């Protein structure tokens, strides 16, 4: 089996765990199955790969823009909090776990490959399983395979063997197949038959919201149909709306934090700190808010690039290899569809909900401390 392990590990590390090249490979295979001309196959591979890389750069930029603000909030208000970001501590966590369990990374990687194989098998047997989606969001697969491996291998030491690794792979494969399959109809309605589903962290939430939304409102009453005063019609433009909304949110927060904290390198350890010798604080606030809008615009351009190629190319895979299948991709692929301001509204209300949850959590902790 060792002669198979080396190429499988290479494929996992260089392709499967690198979603840009994984999507590019799928496009290459899809166009080849459609018997496209070699130069069209190559062009499709380039556009899909670069488009996904643009998406990654933009998504990383959004996180990097917000991290200094969160760090400053934690410092000013003495909030014992962590960045809720799966990429932030994944490498450090894997390193620490590997100290206690040296075979952890190998087991998680093997489980990922087994899970992907299980997903393919379930799609191939779709007449029996009813599964139509192939989960191809590689970085999410890595996180989830590592999480399940940690839970199973540490809670059940008896499964620290090949049988346990296989069981983890089967669990992951079933979860990826079933959960992403639940998003097919909602995603097709949103995208107007875009030809893909969602394979990320919130598939059950998407399915749940899709079920209850019709009971809470009317389809016609969406953000784009809101009747605004004539001078507010500028907010139907994504760039204007995002820049203005972020200016309000970040402006209030940053002015509360103040220039001293935002310029403190011991607090702002990542992202762009404020430099009072080069810029006025007001302009730093404006630049930070507009940077968020820039990354959001870049993200949408990347989404349009790779989704267009992947949707066309997957017709070859769907017709030749896995009939009737859909690729399950990063949730950011849906940002370019529906209302242009939906992402911003979701971010705004998500931020409000997060703050409310934090206040409830802190008040509960205070009451518990008072009791003791």
C-alpha positions, 0 to 999 in steps of 0.5 A: 500500500505504500506505493499508493500512499505517496501519490495519494498524499501528493494529490491531497496536499497539492490538489485536493487541499488547494481548491483553486487548482482542484477547481481548475482540474475539474474544469480541465477534465470537464472540457476535455470530456466535452471534446473542447479544443486544447487551447479552450481547455487550457484557457478554461483551466487558467480562468477557473484557477485564477478566478478562485485565487482571486476569490481567496485573495479577496476573502482573506483581505476581508478577514485581514481588514476586520482582525485588527478591529476585533483585536482592539475591541478585545483590548479596550473592553477586556473581552477574553475572546478569540477570532472565530476563524477556522484558518486562524488557528488550524496550523497551530492546532494541528501542530499541538495535536500532532505532538500528542498523536504523531499520526494525526495529520496522516490519519486526517489526510487519509480520512479526507481521501476516503471521504471524497471517494465515498462522496463520489460513490454516493453520487455514482449510485444516485438512483438509490442514494438520491445524492447529486452533489460532489463536495469540492471545497477542498479547504473546508474538507481539510478542516472538517476531516481534521475536526472529526478525526480529532473528536473520534481519535481522542474520544475513542482511543480504540479507533486509533487504527486503520479501521478508525481512519476508514470510519472517519472517512465514511462519516465525512463522505456521507456528511459532505454528500448529504448536507450539500445535496440539501442545498441544490434547490435553494441554490438553483432558485437563487442563481436561476439554474446556476448549475452548482450547490453549496459545499461549506459550513452552513448547508443545514442553515441554508436548507432551514432558512429556505423552508421558513423564509416563504412563511415569513415574507414574500419573494417580491419584497426583496432588498432590490424592490425597496422603495427608497427616496430618490437620493437613496437610490445610489445604494442600489449600487453595490460599491456605493452601498458597501462603502457607505455601510462599512463607513458607518459601522467601522467609523463608529467602532474605530472612533470609539477605539481611538487612534492610540489603540489602533496605532499600538503594535502590541495590540494590532499584531496583524493587518494594517495598524494606524500610523499617525505620522503618515495619515490623519485618523479620519482618513485611516477610518475612511480607508479601512471602510473603503478597503472592505468594499474593494475586497468585496468587489474583487471577490465578486469578480473572482466568483463570476470567473470561476463559476462560469467556467466550472458550470460549463465544464461540469456539464462534461463530468455530469454527462460522461462520468457522474450523470445528473451531478452538481459541484458543491462549491464555496458559499462565496460563489453565491455572492454574485447572485440575488440582491446585490446588497444581500451580502452586506445586509447579512454581514450587518445583521450578523454583526448585530446578532454576534454583539447581542450574543456576546452581551447575553454570554457576558451577562450569564457569566456575571450572574454565575460568578455572583452565585458562586 
